[in-house]
């Protein structure tokens, strides 16, 4: 068993009661704060989130714009070349 004195050993009963009240207040607030967090996430625009993380940029033009192809056609061309069929 732990033989160390409690960190609250020097607290008065009023201080302990106030600390317990503080804990209950934050426990009660936790649900409301979680609701606020979820609402903020639902309202977040993905482009705005990316800008917050990566800085402002235009993701519609190269080099950040999505590629028109996945590269699969290029990969198949390399496979055919390696197999001696092209």
N, C-alpha and C positions, 0 to 999 in steps of 0.2 A: 504494500500500500504506500501511497505517496505521503511522506512525512513533512513536506513543505507546507508552510502556512498559506492559506488562501490569499489571493490578491485583494480580496474584499474584506479581509480581517479588520482593517482599520476603518472601514466605512461605518457610519452611524446607521441606525434603522431607517431614518428619513432618507439618507442617501441611497440605501438599498431600494427603498420603495420608489424613489425617483428614477433609479436605474431600471427597475422592472417596468415602470410606466413608459420609459423611453423605448424599451425593447418592444412592448406591446404596441406602441404608436407606430414604430417602423414595420412591425409585422402586419398591422392593419393597412399601412400605406403600400405595402409590397404589391398587393393585388391591383390597386389603382395605378401604381407606377408601371406595372406590367401591361395594363390596358393602354396606357399612353404610349409605351414603347411599341406595342403592336400596331396602334393607329398610325404612328409615325412611319413604321415600316411599310404599311399598306399604301400610304400616300407617296412614298418615295418613288421618283421616276428613275428607272434604271440608268438612263443616260446621265442624269444628275449624279447618281451614286458613283458611276465610273469617273466622272469629272472630279468628284471629291477625292477619289482614291488616286487617280493618275494625273490630275491636272486637266485644264481645259484643252480640248483638241477636237478637230473635226473628224469624226469617225466615218464620214461618207466619202472621203477622198484618200487615195494611197498616201502613205503606206499603211494607214490604220483601217482602211476600208476592207470589208470582207472580200475574199478572193472569189472570182466567178466559178472556180472549179476547186475540187478537193485535192487535186493532184493525182487522183487515181488513174486518169488516162495517161499522164506522164509516166507513172510507175509501170503501167502495163507495157508502154513503149520500151522502157528500160529492160523489163523482163524478156520481151521478145528479142531485143538486141542481144542480151546476154545468152539467150538460147540459140542464137544464130539464125533466127527466122526473119529478121528484118534487114 
